[in-house]
Amino acid sequence: MISLTSPDLLFWFVLLFSVIVFILSFIRFFSYSGFKIIIFLRGTALILVLLLFLNPKIDIKRKESKSLVWQIFIDKSLSMRYYKQPSSSAYLSGIISFLDQLKQSDVQMDVYSFGSQLDTVGKVSDLGLNSGSTNLGHVFRKMDDNKRKRIAGAVIFTDGQINQGSLPSSFDLKPTFPIHIIGVGDTIPMIDLAVQSIDAPPVVVKGEKIDLDVLISSFGNISERINVTLFHGDRLIGSKVINVSGHGGKDRVRFRVEPATVGETSYRVQVSALADEINIQNNRQIVRIHILKDKYRIAMLTGAPNYNTSILKHYIGENQKYELDHFVYGKDGFLPDIKSFWEKKYQLIIFDNHPVTQNEHDWKSFNRIFAKKLISHQSGFTIISGPESLPTTIASYLNLMNLELKKPILISGIQTEWNFTKEWVNLFAFQGIEWALEENINLPPLASGIETTTSEQFILAEYNVSGVNVPLLVAGEKKSMRYIFWSSPDMFSLHYKLQGSNQSKLLRDMWNIMFGWLMKTGGNKEFFFRTDKNSYQQGEAILLTGKPTLSTTIVMNDGIVNLFSDGNKISVKPLSFDLESKEYKSRFWASQSGQIEYTVEINQNEESYVIGRGSFDVEESQIELNHVFLNDSPLKIISQKTDGEFRYWENRHSLMGLISPKTKSESYVQRAVLHENIWIMVSILILLTSEWILRRRVGLI
């Protein structure tokens, strides 16, 4: 069939013009027989050129018969090795025999194996049944990719144990082509008990009672009482007896514990082993929990009471976790007696306008003893300058912070503009203090104070004078001791000058954040990440959760989890924030065995921060061994929905009558566009060349 576009005005003009020129050119030669061939050649070339203006297209209908391919999928997961009927060797030889019969019937086949991955199969006899998990989703994704290709149908050899990837119900199962399934294995599950999960908070406060919710799964024909025990280290702290019914049943056991120690602690849950149990390595699991302090003791030494004193006491008193011992220097020494200060352990020691001239000599002699107290007790240390604080009185204590006095640039006491630095956000990256870098923040000037040199410290705030930056707020860490030095004597003015403004709580928020950092109230971390278990089997699902340790931590950015083995990065997994639980979560699968380390990265303000790190163990045992039986129910549903048939292994050959060579006739239209066809152009060129040669012979040229 030839199709032409509708001629427009330009075509009719060209046609009329060409005909007129053609007639005028050859009108004298129409009666001469020798010129008729020339007229014919010129006319034919003209007709072809004019025809091209109408964009002619020739559509030719054709039919083609194509052979369709049957896709064969073979389950190569580890569980296939543990069946008695068929054995692993009988399983492979049975498939080889099945495929040979199909070849004799001239059935076109593509053969694949699947477990945790999908692979093409060369020789079935060389197939290793060693995949650590079964991901049937790979099979259905392969079918979806090939729906438009030459597929006659599919045959799947499997036991139906799907322990990784998407479930078949998530795929669009329609009778596009039949899916026949051959169920392999025993329908009676092998006996297995497993501690499937332990649900516990990743971080708690000392003294709080917490619940450990343990999920026990059981498979096989079991009707027994088993012991579930809880250990803290090697100490038995709980035991319960439960009845398990097997057949995939799940039982919950709850233990309530009250952690008494601070830091990271671990609990081990263990179930008793049964006779003939196929896998006992999943009978125990360990969960780690970080225990925070319930109370933090603070000592504040005031050399001379000043306006800063009441502000600091107010901020400390607002937090019920803080206990304050306030020592004030007077004529008769400190009140209460300073002796109790040396005897007690404090998480934070604050020098408020201290030492002063009156006690300068005594505290210079205490410098070495004080340094030992800080190190042995791992206390935080803060110096806040006051009106009576002089460079000479606090110099020796600044040295404990690796700070040295320097010749001042600013005139002491002069009101000077200042601002926060980017190092504030770097140090307190995820604690809701974005206001620190706001350009329109209105910060009242502060009186200049004692100036020091800095080396490896964080300069959190600084004065700005004619392009010269002078430290105002300095923080650092030395031998596990964290410290902060505030150099301005009129810190209190921030509290009063900002009242009634949008930044009225600025100073309080600053010190709440700095107190938490100094005393490591988050256990030296802003976030705690941990896996739902400490030990996994290969192919088992892993849930990594993380939560902030401070209520001001309000980051909701998604991130990534980097996985390492022996120092080499092996994978990167996505991390997302769950708005409902207020936790970060990442789900992935245990792959290779050994100790796997991880780091958690979050992007904020175009910077990447590592906010968590840890490790978990992956055992040599496989998740495949938890469920070793023929799970025929979902397999029957799959074959039924796709107009296929389900057969047990011993009846596999009855499918032969349903698997036969198939062809498919496809009709298609082959279109030729003449103005794109080179032979049309060549024909026009030949016609014009032939005409030119004849015209030359008769003497018209």
Secondary structure, 3 states (H helix, E strand, C coil): CEECCCCCHHHHHHHHHHHHHHHHHHCCCCCCHHHHHHHHHHHHHHHHHHHHHCCCEEEEEEEEEEECEEEEEEECEHHHHCCCCCCHHHHHHHHHHHHHHHHHCCCCEEEEEECCCEEECCCHHHCCCCECCCCCHHHHHHHHHCCCCCEEEEEEEECCCCCCCCCHHHCCCCCCCCEEEEECCCCCCCCEEEEEEEECCCEEECCCCEEEEEEEEEECEEEEEEEEEEEECCEEEEEEEEEEEECCEEEEEEEEECCCCCEEEEEEEEECCCCCCCCCCCCEEEEEEEEECCCEEEEEEECCCCHHHHHHHHHHHCCCCEEEEEEEEECCEEECCCHHHHHCCCCEEEEECCCCHHHHHHHHHCHHHHHHHHHHHCCEEEEECCCCCCHHHHHHHHHHHCCEECCCCCCCCCEECEEECHHHHHHCCCCCCHHHHCCCCCCCCEECCCCEECCCCEEEEEEEECCEEEEEEEEEEECCEEEEEECCCCCHHHHHHCCCCCCCCHHHHHHHHHHHHHHCCCCCCCEEEEECCCEEEECCEEEEEEEECCCCCCCCCCEEEEEEECCEEEEEEEEEEECCCCEEEEEEECCCCEEEEEEEEEEECCEEEEEEEEEEEEEEEEHHHHCCCCCHHHHHHHHHHCCCCEEEHHHHHHHHHHCCCCEEEEEEEEEEEHHHCHHHHHHHHHHHHHHHHHHHHCCCC
